[in-house]
């Protein structure tokens, strides 16, 4: 391989944010301007409104969204999910993973640039705070390498204080997702001594967020996030990514006014590199560090317009789009992912639609055999557990379905299930001795809410060996 060829591919041997000695290269990206950055800003504003507002929204006096891990209770858009519904979550997670794979195969890392929480908080919140306090990229760089005078100390303290406050707000919002807005308000209003453990956890999470956005920053995307590593497996020549049109841009050359351009459209201004938050040169091709944030597209379009050359030298396109000047095509791999996702999504929808509002579990009491009762009756003792998955009180009844017998509750006259809670108890099932012909008989018990049958539960009934006389 020639030296020129080696220089062209040398970028693949190193990460832009680490030098040859293995030390951190601090990024000072310029603030982007352009149509795509404006669009991303509006998307981020909507995202932040939803993120900070969702845990405080209520439906009929109850949280609209709650992820209470400690009590194993989850509320998604007004619907309660309990541990018994975890198989639905498991399948939903598989659907989500397949969707990410399909989405990445088709559109690359567009999620990273437009919807990833790390990108939105870093670029649209903390980076804006940094620009406001320390100035643009050049001023930030001068401040970092300058002496620790009064101006530097004041600006650094102001930035760190703003970062800490913002991290504290984010941590409180996450806490609201986990414990609920009402519990968070209660914790704030009550003495700190009653919530030392929760407050300690809050401070730990605040410190983690502060560390991520003040120091770790783009390293999350380049060295920690596994999604970037998936690109090597999922991307192909038909994937839409932020790409440099080398067929039009090469050979590069500086722009000279009033000179007829006989080379490529790239004027080698390096503005695409200066605005990149991970420090890469998109003209080298798709790279692990690229999050598809589109900052380079806006920067390049601005320069192309300034010198009177066509825009979109850097744009959303696939390798085949650029190399062969063809339109996007739906490949076999895309079709396969789509079929798998549609099947899984159909099953997930079916499980959600068929999910009942009352969970019922009836088990014969362990260690108990049958009991002989007067009037040639045989009884078995059972334990039941009823789970109410709604915010309304429920009352149900048990009725024999495939057998002639009697169901009697122990210590209760009605089966009342409090809202958003469960009820437990015991009951006897009585069957005439003559109807019990096997050692173990399968019984079906219908569960009714009013006149509507909501579930059918199957359990076993033990009788004397050989059946009745």
C-alpha positions as a Python dict, from the first residue, in 0.01 Angstrom:
ca = {
    (1, 'X'): (0, 0, 0),
    (2, 'X'): (133, 343, -94),
    (3, 'X'): (205, 611, 166),
    (4, 'X'): (-85, 817, 30),
    (5, 'X'): (-321, 522, 69),
    (6, 'X'): (-193, 460, 421),
    (7, 'X'): (-259, 824, 511),
    (8, 'X'): (-614, 798, 379),
    (9, 'X'): (-702, 502, 601),
    (10, 'X'): (-493, 592, 908),
    (11, 'X'): (-799, 745, 1074),
    (12, 'X'): (-939, 397, 1122),
    (13, 'X'): (-651, 306, 1356),
    (14, 'X'): (-732, 564, 1620),
    (15, 'X'): (-1015, 750, 1791),
    (16, 'X'): (-1037, 1122, 1726),
    (17, 'X'): (-1068, 1204, 2096),
    (18, 'X'): (-751, 1017, 2199),
    (19, 'X'): (-398, 1112, 2090),
    (20, 'X'): (-115, 875, 1998),
    (21, 'X'): (3, 869, 2361),
    (22, 'X'): (-341, 759, 2479),
    (23, 'X'): (-430, 1093, 2638),
    (24, 'X'): (-769, 1260, 2612),
    (25, 'X'): (-808, 1514, 2332),
    (26, 'X'): (-1059, 1769, 2460),
    (27, 'X'): (-1320, 1870, 2202),
    (28, 'X'): (-1414, 2233, 2139),
    (29, 'X'): (-1676, 2207, 1864),
    (30, 'X'): (-1806, 2523, 1707),
    (31, 'X'): (-2173, 2602, 1752),
    (32, 'X'): (-2361, 2481, 1443),
    (33, 'X'): (-2613, 2693, 1254),
    (34, 'X'): (-2853, 2587, 983),
    (35, 'X'): (-3186, 2433, 893),
    (36, 'X'): (-3108, 2089, 1033),
    (37, 'X'): (-2976, 2231, 1360),
    (38, 'X'): (-3294, 2438, 1392),
    (39, 'X'): (-3504, 2128, 1326),
    (40, 'X'): (-3306, 1934, 1587),
    (41, 'X'): (-3360, 2217, 1833),
    (42, 'X'): (-3737, 2200, 1794),
    (43, 'X'): (-3730, 1820, 1825),
    (44, 'X'): (-3521, 1856, 2141),
    (45, 'X'): (-3759, 2113, 2289),
    (46, 'X'): (-4050, 1874, 2236),
    (47, 'X'): (-3842, 1589, 2378),
    (48, 'X'): (-3750, 1787, 2692),
    (49, 'X'): (-4111, 1896, 2747),
    (50, 'X'): (-4222, 1533, 2736),
    (51, 'X'): (-3930, 1412, 2951),
    (52, 'X'): (-3975, 1668, 3228),
    (53, 'X'): (-4355, 1670, 3209),
    (54, 'X'): (-4451, 1303, 3171),
    (55, 'X'): (-4394, 1188, 3533),
    (56, 'X'): (-4609, 1476, 3660),
    (57, 'X'): (-4904, 1411, 3427),
    (58, 'X'): (-5205, 1231, 3571),
    (59, 'X'): (-5509, 1047, 3441),
    (60, 'X'): (-5810, 1025, 3673),
    (61, 'X'): (-5589, 1130, 3962),
    (62, 'X'): (-5324, 864, 3895),
    (63, 'X'): (-4979, 887, 3732),
    (64, 'X'): (-4981, 860, 3356),
    (65, 'X'): (-4633, 708, 3358),
    (66, 'X'): (-4461, 531, 3651),
    (67, 'X'): (-4174, 283, 3671),
    (68, 'X'): (-4183, 179, 4037),
    (69, 'X'): (-3914, -88, 4046),
    (70, 'X'): (-3914, -124, 4426),
    (71, 'X'): (-4286, -209, 4442),
    (72, 'X'): (-4271, -384, 4102),
    (73, 'X'): (-4554, -173, 3970),
    (74, 'X'): (-4545, -6, 3632),
    (75, 'X'): (-4798, 237, 3486),
    (76, 'X'): (-4768, 302, 3115),
    (77, 'X'): (-5006, 564, 2978),
    (78, 'X'): (-5267, 493, 3245),
    (79, 'X'): (-5246, 111, 3235),
    (80, 'X'): (-5105, -78, 3536),
    (81, 'X'): (-4860, -362, 3476),
    (82, 'X'): (-4753, -602, 3752),
    (83, 'X'): (-4486, -878, 3767),
    (84, 'X'): (-4743, -1119, 3620),
    (85, 'X'): (-4729, -911, 3301),
    (86, 'X'): (-4350, -916, 3270),
    (87, 'X'): (-4364, -1161, 2980),
    (88, 'X'): (-4533, -882, 2783),
    (89, 'X'): (-4242, -651, 2871),
    (90, 'X'): (-3994, -922, 2772),
    (91, 'X'): (-4151, -961, 2429),
    (92, 'X'): (-4177, -583, 2400),
    (93, 'X'): (-3803, -557, 2465),
    (94, 'X'): (-3734, -810, 2189),
    (95, 'X'): (-3956, -609, 1951),
    (96, 'X'): (-3765, -294, 2048),
    (97, 'X'): (-3427, -459, 1980),
    (98, 'X'): (-3543, -587, 1640),
    (99, 'X'): (-3680, -240, 1562),
    (100, 'X'): (-3344, -82, 1650),
    (101, 'X'): (-3170, -333, 1424),
    (102, 'X'): (-3410, -262, 1136),
    (103, 'X'): (-3398, 113, 1191),
    (104, 'X'): (-3018, 110, 1199),
    (105, 'X'): (-2993, -105, 887),
    (106, 'X'): (-3208, 148, 700),
    (107, 'X'): (-3121, 483, 858),
    (108, 'X'): (-2796, 427, 1046),
    (109, 'X'): (-2749, 617, 1373),
    (110, 'X'): (-3013, 884, 1312),
    (111, 'X'): (-3154, 799, 1657),
    (112, 'X'): (-2824, 899, 1816),
    (113, 'X'): (-2824, 1242, 1656),
    (114, 'X'): (-3192, 1327, 1694),
    (115, 'X'): (-3344, 1137, 1990),
    (116, 'X'): (-3074, 991, 2216),
    (117, 'X'): (-3099, 1141, 2569),
    (118, 'X'): (-2720, 1170, 2590),
    (119, 'X'): (-2702, 1373, 2268),
    (120, 'X'): (-3001, 1593, 2349),
    (121, 'X'): (-2888, 1680, 2701),
    (122, 'X'): (-2526, 1726, 2596),
    (123, 'X'): (-2573, 1927, 2277),
    (124, 'X'): (-2903, 2103, 2343),
    (125, 'X'): (-2878, 2173, 2716),
    (126, 'X'): (-2529, 2154, 2866),
    (127, 'X'): (-2345, 2268, 2554),
    (128, 'X'): (-2575, 2571, 2525),
    (129, 'X'): (-2505, 2657, 2890),
    (130, 'X'): (-2135, 2631, 2813),
    (131, 'X'): (-2163, 2858, 2508),
    (132, 'X'): (-2359, 3112, 2714),
    (133, 'X'): (-2108, 3126, 3002),
    (134, 'X'): (-1770, 3063, 2837),
    (135, 'X'): (-1834, 3181, 2481),
    (136, 'X'): (-1771, 3012, 2148),
    (137, 'X'): (-1522, 2733, 2076),
    (138, 'X'): (-1220, 2965, 2042),
    (139, 'X'): (-1293, 3140, 2373),
    (140, 'X'): (-1348, 2808, 2547),
    (141, 'X'): (-1013, 2680, 2426),
    (142, 'X'): (-833, 2997, 2535),
    (143, 'X'): (-1002, 2980, 2874),
    (144, 'X'): (-901, 2617, 2928),
    (145, 'X'): (-534, 2677, 2848),
    (146, 'X'): (-520, 3020, 3010),
    (147, 'X'): (-405, 3101, 3366),
    (148, 'X'): (-633, 3062, 3665),
    (149, 'X'): (-720, 3427, 3704),
    (150, 'X'): (-1040, 3579, 3845),
    (151, 'X'): (-1224, 3558, 3512),
    (152, 'X'): (-1145, 3190, 3462),
    (153, 'X'): (-1236, 3099, 3821),
    (154, 'X'): (-1566, 3290, 3799),
    (155, 'X'): (-1668, 3136, 3464),
    (156, 'X'): (-1569, 2784, 3565),
    (157, 'X'): (-1756, 2806, 3896),
    (158, 'X'): (-2062, 2950, 3720),
    (159, 'X'): (-2057, 2673, 3459),
    (160, 'X'): (-2007, 2395, 3713),
    (161, 'X'): (-2282, 2538, 3935),
    (162, 'X'): (-2521, 2553, 3637),
    (163, 'X'): (-2423, 2198, 3537),
    (164, 'X'): (-2482, 2075, 3893),
    (165, 'X'): (-2825, 2242, 3918),
    (166, 'X'): (-2927, 2097, 3581),
    (167, 'X'): (-2802, 1752, 3686),
    (168, 'X'): (-2998, 1783, 4011),
    (169, 'X'): (-3317, 1866, 3816),
    (170, 'X'): (-3262, 1566, 3586),
    (171, 'X'): (-3202, 1336, 3885),
    (172, 'X'): (-3523, 1457, 4052),
    (173, 'X'): (-3715, 1392, 3730),
    (174, 'X'): (-3582, 1037, 3714),
    (175, 'X'): (-3682, 996, 4078),
    (176, 'X'): (-4035, 1110, 3987),
    (177, 'X'): (-4047, 837, 3721),
    (178, 'X'): (-3952, 576, 3982),
    (179, 'X'): (-4142, 682, 4294),
    (180, 'X'): (-4414, 907, 4151),
    (181, 'X'): (-4463, 1282, 4160),
    (182, 'X'): (-4672, 1269, 4478),
    (183, 'X'): (-4404, 1081, 4668),
    (184, 'X'): (-4138, 1320, 4538),
    (185, 'X'): (-4342, 1619, 4656),
    (186, 'X'): (-4387, 1450, 4993),
    (187, 'X'): (-4012, 1390, 5022),
    (188, 'X'): (-3939, 1756, 4943),
    (189, 'X'): (-4193, 1892, 5190),
    (190, 'X'): (-4106, 1661, 5480),
    (191, 'X'): (-3793, 1685, 5699),
    (192, 'X'): (-3476, 1554, 5537),
    (193, 'X'): (-3420, 1315, 5829),
    (194, 'X'): (-3714, 1102, 5710),
    (195, 'X'): (-3563, 1046, 5365),
    (196, 'X'): (-3187, 1021, 5419),
    (197, 'X'): (-3154, 710, 5200),
    (198, 'X'): (-3353, 857, 4912),
    (199, 'X'): (-3170, 1190, 4934),
    (200, 'X'): (-2834, 1011, 4933),
    (201, 'X'): (-2934, 823, 4619),
    (202, 'X'): (-3047, 1150, 4464),
    (203, 'X'): (-2709, 1310, 4533),
    (204, 'X'): (-2528, 1009, 4386),
    (205, 'X'): (-2729, 1023, 4063),
    (206, 'X'): (-2679, 1400, 4046),
    (207, 'X'): (-2303, 1348, 4073),
    (208, 'X'): (-2313, 1080, 3800),
    (209, 'X'): (-2504, 1309, 3561),
    (210, 'X'): (-2270, 1598, 3642),
    (211, 'X'): (-1965, 1379, 3573),
    (212, 'X'): (-2112, 1251, 3244),
    (213, 'X'): (-2196, 1596, 3103),
    (214, 'X'): (-1903, 1795, 3244),
    (215, 'X'): (-1618, 1552, 3183),
    (216, 'X'): (-1713, 1227, 3008),
    (217, 'X'): (-1922, 1398, 2738),
    (218, 'X'): (-1866, 1251, 2388),
    (219, 'X'): (-1675, 957, 2538),
    (220, 'X'): (-2013, 804, 2622),
    (221, 'X'): (-2084, 775, 2248),
    (222, 'X'): (-1738, 666, 2140),
    (223, 'X'): (-1624, 427, 2415),
    (224, 'X'): (-1922, 330, 2635),
    (225, 'X'): (-2243, 309, 2434),
    (226, 'X'): (-2277, -37, 2271),
    (227, 'X'): (-2498, 102, 1995),
    (228, 'X'): (-2196, 251, 1817),
    (229, 'X'): (-2030, -90, 1812),
    (230, 'X'): (-2340, -239, 1646),
    (231, 'X'): (-2279, -27, 1338),
    (232, 'X'): (-2010, -261, 1210),
    (233, 'X'): (-2264, -546, 1205),
    (234, 'X'): (-2578, -362, 1100),
    (235, 'X'): (-2464, -102, 847),
    (236, 'X'): (-2414, -192, 483),
    (237, 'X'): (-2371, -6, 155),
    (238, 'X'): (-2746, 64, 134),
    (239, 'X'): (-2779, 219, 483),
    (240, 'X'): (-2868, 589, 491),
    (241, 'X'): (-2603, 779, 690),
    (242, 'X'): (-2452, 1125, 703),
    (243, 'X'): (-2213, 1092, 410),
    (244, 'X'): (-1968, 1301, 211),
    (245, 'X'): (-2020, 1287, -168),
    (246, 'X'): (-1662, 1211, -265),
    (247, 'X'): (-1755, 1163, -632),
    (248, 'X'): (-1846, 1530, -642),
    (249, 'X'): (-1611, 1670, -378),
    (250, 'X'): (-1276, 1523, -483),
    (251, 'X'): (-1017, 1635, -568),
    (252, 'X'): (-1022, 1897, -293),
    (253, 'X'): (-882, 2241, -335),
    (254, 'X'): (-901, 2588, -182),
    (255, 'X'): (-1161, 2822, -326),
    (256, 'X'): (-1035, 3117, -528),
    (257, 'X'): (-1270, 3395, -622),
    (258, 'X'): (-1345, 3447, -994),
    (259, 'X'): (-1150, 3131, -1083),
    (260, 'X'): (-1315, 2859, -1292),
    (261, 'X'): (-1310, 2549, -1073),
    (262, 'X'): (-1163, 2245, -1253),
    (263, 'X'): (-1142, 2025, -942),
    (264, 'X'): (-1395, 1890, -691),
    (265, 'X'): (-1647, 2102, -502),
    (266, 'X'): (-1483, 2048, -159),
    (267, 'X'): (-1296, 2371, -82),
    (268, 'X'): (-1110, 2204, 208),
    (269, 'X'): (-1231, 2462, 462),
    (270, 'X'): (-1253, 2195, 739),
    (271, 'X'): (-1570, 2352, 879),
    (272, 'X'): (-1728, 2005, 890),
    (273, 'X'): (-1448, 1898, 1125),
    (274, 'X'): (-1466, 2208, 1345),
    (275, 'X'): (-1836, 2164, 1425),
    (276, 'X'): (-1819, 1788, 1486),
    (277, 'X'): (-1874, 1711, 1858),
    (278, 'X'): (-1664, 1394, 1831),
    (279, 'X'): (-1385, 1552, 1624),
    (280, 'X'): (-1401, 1331, 1315),
    (281, 'X'): (-1355, 1422, 950),
    (282, 'X'): (-1670, 1299, 776),
    (283, 'X'): (-1484, 1314, 445),
    (284, 'X'): (-1300, 998, 555),
    (285, 'X'): (-1627, 807, 541),
    (286, 'X'): (-1859, 650, 800),
    (287, 'X'): (-1686, 615, 1136),
    (288, 'X'): (-1769, 469, 1474),
    (289, 'X'): (-1771, 812, 1640),
    (290, 'X'): (-2027, 963, 1401),
    (291, 'X'): (-2365, 1008, 1569),
    (292, 'X'): (-2539, 1150, 1260),
    (293, 'X'): (-2595, 1481, 1438),
    (294, 'X'): (-2593, 1666, 1098),
    (295, 'X'): (-2377, 1954, 1227),
    (296, 'X'): (-2134, 1892, 939),
    (297, 'X'): (-2420, 1911, 686),
    (298, 'X'): (-2522, 2258, 807),
    (299, 'X'): (-2162, 2379, 816),
    (300, 'X'): (-2087, 2251, 465),
    (301, 'X'): (-2409, 2392, 318),
    (302, 'X'): (-2328, 2731, 467),
    (303, 'X'): (-1984, 2732, 301),
    (304, 'X'): (-2116, 2602, -31),
    (305, 'X'): (-2376, 2880, -39),
    (306, 'X'): (-2112, 3138, 49),
    (307, 'X'): (-1889, 3043, -246),
    (308, 'X'): (-2173, 2985, -491),
    (309, 'X'): (-2142, 2606, -522),
    (310, 'X'): (-2431, 2356, -500),
    (311, 'X'): (-2524, 2251, -146),
    (312, 'X'): (-2561, 1898, -2),
    (313, 'X'): (-2201, 1798, -62),
    (314, 'X'): (-2251, 1631, 276),
    (315, 'X'): (-2599, 1485, 313),
    (316, 'X'): (-2808, 1187, 418),
    (317, 'X'): (-2722, 916, 165),
    (318, 'X'): (-2595, 559, 136),
    (319, 'X'): (-2265, 444, -8),
    (320, 'X'): (-2446, 302, -312),
    (321, 'X'): (-2639, 628, -357),
    (322, 'X'): (-2310, 815, -386),
    (323, 'X'): (-2096, 561, -569),
    (324, 'X'): (-2357, 447, -821),
    (325, 'X'): (-2582, 756, -817),
    (326, 'X'): (-2884, 536, -744),
    (327, 'X'): (-3186, 576, -519),
    (328, 'X'): (-3241, 386, -197),
    (329, 'X'): (-3352, 26, -235),
    (330, 'X'): (-3522, -213, 8),
    (331, 'X'): (-3274, -498, 47),
    (332, 'X'): (-3338, -860, 144),
    (333, 'X'): (-3198, -803, 492),
    (334, 'X'): (-3434, -510, 543),
    (335, 'X'): (-3727, -727, 432),
    (336, 'X'): (-3627, -1007, 672),
    (337, 'X'): (-3602, -771, 970),
    (338, 'X'): (-3938, -619, 875),
    (339, 'X'): (-4112, -959, 861),
    (340, 'X'): (-3967, -1064, 1199),
    (341, 'X'): (-4064, -733, 1358),
    (342, 'X'): (-4419, -746, 1220),
    (343, 'X'): (-4468, -1098, 1357),
    (344, 'X'): (-4336, -1004, 1702),
    (345, 'X'): (-4536, -681, 1702),
    (346, 'X'): (-4854, -870, 1614),
    (347, 'X'): (-4800, -1109, 1906),
    (348, 'X'): (-4729, -814, 2138),
    (349, 'X'): (-5048, -637, 2031),
    (350, 'X'): (-5248, -958, 2082),
    (351, 'X'): (-5109, -1000, 2435),
    (352, 'X'): (-5191, -639, 2521),
    (353, 'X'): (-5544, -662, 2381),
    (354, 'X'): (-5617, -997, 2548),
    (355, 'X'): (-5470, -886, 2882),
    (356, 'X'): (-5740, -901, 3151),
    (357, 'X'): (-5798, -638, 3416),
    (358, 'X'): (-5809, -897, 3695),
    (359, 'X'): (-5534, -1149, 3756),
    (360, 'X'): (-5648, -1473, 3918),
    (361, 'X'): (-5442, -1751, 4072),
    (362, 'X'): (-5606, -2053, 4242),
    (363, 'X'): (-5392, -2332, 4385),
    (364, 'X'): (-5479, -2628, 4601),
    (365, 'X'): (-5335, -2576, 4949),
    (366, 'X'): (-4997, -2759, 4964),
    (367, 'X'): (-4985, -3065, 5191),
    (368, 'X'): (-5363, -3091, 5220),
    (369, 'X'): (-5547, -3406, 5107),
    (370, 'X'): (-5921, -3435, 5050),
    (371, 'X'): (-6164, -3413, 5343),
    (372, 'X'): (-6471, -3629, 5379),
    (373, 'X'): (-6779, -3422, 5463),
    (374, 'X'): (-7138, -3507, 5564),
    (375, 'X'): (-7395, -3602, 5296),
    (376, 'X'): (-7134, -3794, 5091),
    (377, 'X'): (-6944, -3477, 5012),
    (378, 'X'): (-6569, -3450, 4952),
    (379, 'X'): (-6389, -3119, 4988),
    (380, 'X'): (-6051, -2972, 4893),
    (381, 'X'): (-5900, -2655, 5038),
    (382, 'X'): (-5761, -2392, 4797),
    (383, 'X'): (-5574, -2064, 4823),
    (384, 'X'): (-5657, -1782, 4585),
    (385, 'X'): (-5491, -1454, 4496),
    (386, 'X'): (-5673, -1183, 4300),
    (387, 'X'): (-5490, -890, 4144),
    (388, 'X'): (-5674, -573, 4041),
    (389, 'X'): (-5489, -408, 3750),
    (390, 'X'): (-5715, -103, 3739),
    (391, 'X'): (-5781, 209, 3945),
    (392, 'X'): (-6137, 95, 4030),
    (393, 'X'): (-6256, -143, 4301),
    (394, 'X'): (-6361, -482, 4165),
    (395, 'X'): (-6594, -755, 4287),
    (396, 'X'): (-6583, -1103, 4136),
    (397, 'X'): (-6746, -1442, 4197),
    (398, 'X'): (-6629, -1801, 4146),
    (399, 'X'): (-6863, -2045, 3970),
    (400, 'X'): (-6818, -2415, 3880),
    (401, 'X'): (-6781, -2462, 3506),
    (402, 'X'): (-6718, -2828, 3423),
    (403, 'X'): (-6840, -2990, 3745),
    (404, 'X'): (-7137, -3001, 3980),
    (405, 'X'): (-7031, -2874, 4318),
    (406, 'X'): (-7022, -2587, 4563),
    (407, 'X'): (-6757, -2318, 4621),
    (408, 'X'): (-6748, -2167, 4971),
    (409, 'X'): (-6519, -1887, 5081),
    (410, 'X'): (-6340, -1906, 5416),
    (411, 'X'): (-6416, -1605, 5636),
    (412, 'X'): (-6555, -1399, 5346),
    (413, 'X'): (-6893, -1352, 5188),
    (414, 'X'): (-6782, -1145, 4887),
    (415, 'X'): (-6468, -1129, 4675),
    (416, 'X'): (-6374, -760, 4685),
    (417, 'X'): (-6046, -649, 4526),
    (418, 'X'): (-5926, -298, 4613),
    (419, 'X'): (-5816, -78, 4326),
    (420, 'X'): (-5451, -101, 4227),
    (421, 'X'): (-5404, -384, 4479),
    (422, 'X'): (-5470, -751, 4543),
    (423, 'X'): (-5676, -978, 4769),
    (424, 'X'): (-5592, -1322, 4905),
    (425, 'X'): (-5788, -1588, 5088),
    (426, 'X'): (-5894, -1949, 5106),
    (427, 'X'): (-6196, -2145, 4988),
    (428, 'X'): (-6340, -2497, 4988),
    (429, 'X'): (-6477, -2683, 4686),
    (430, 'X'): (-6739, -2947, 4770),
    (431, 'X'): (-6822, -3229, 4526),
    (432, 'X'): (-7047, -3531, 4575),
    (433, 'X'): (-6844, -3846, 4638),
    (434, 'X'): (-7019, -4031, 4352),
    (435, 'X'): (-6897, -3773, 4098),
    (436, 'X'): (-6531, -3818, 4191),
    (437, 'X'): (-6417, -4114, 3982),
    (438, 'X'): (-6041, -4050, 3972),
    (439, 'X'): (-5764, -3982, 4217),
    (440, 'X'): (-5707, -3642, 4058),
    (441, 'X'): (-5976, -3456, 3864),
    (442, 'X'): (-5923, -3144, 3656),
    (443, 'X'): (-6165, -2868, 3753),
    (444, 'X'): (-6248, -2550, 3565),
    (445, 'X'): (-6357, -2251, 3771),
    (446, 'X'): (-6518, -1955, 3596),
    (447, 'X'): (-6443, -1607, 3730),
    (448, 'X'): (-6725, -1358, 3680),
    (449, 'X'): (-6742, -983, 3723),
    (450, 'X'): (-7113, -926, 3745),
    (451, 'X'): (-7264, -1133, 3465),
    (452, 'X'): (-6951, -1122, 3250),
    (453, 'X'): (-6707, -1412, 3258),
    (454, 'X'): (-6354, -1271, 3260),
    (455, 'X'): (-6138, -1576, 3323),
    (456, 'X'): (-6143, -1954, 3344),
    (457, 'X'): (-5899, -2113, 3588),
    (458, 'X'): (-5797, -2479, 3579),
    (459, 'X'): (-5696, -2659, 3897),
    (460, 'X'): (-5696, -3013, 4035),
    (461, 'X'): (-5925, -3188, 4286),
    (462, 'X'): (-5804, -3482, 4493),
    (463, 'X'): (-6039, -3769, 4580),
    (464, 'X'): (-6011, -4115, 4739),
    (465, 'X'): (-5816, -4370, 4538),
    (466, 'X'): (-6050, -4544, 4294),
    (467, 'X'): (-6328, -4285, 4320),
    (468, 'X'): (-6649, -4286, 4524),
    (469, 'X'): (-6854, -4589, 4630),
}
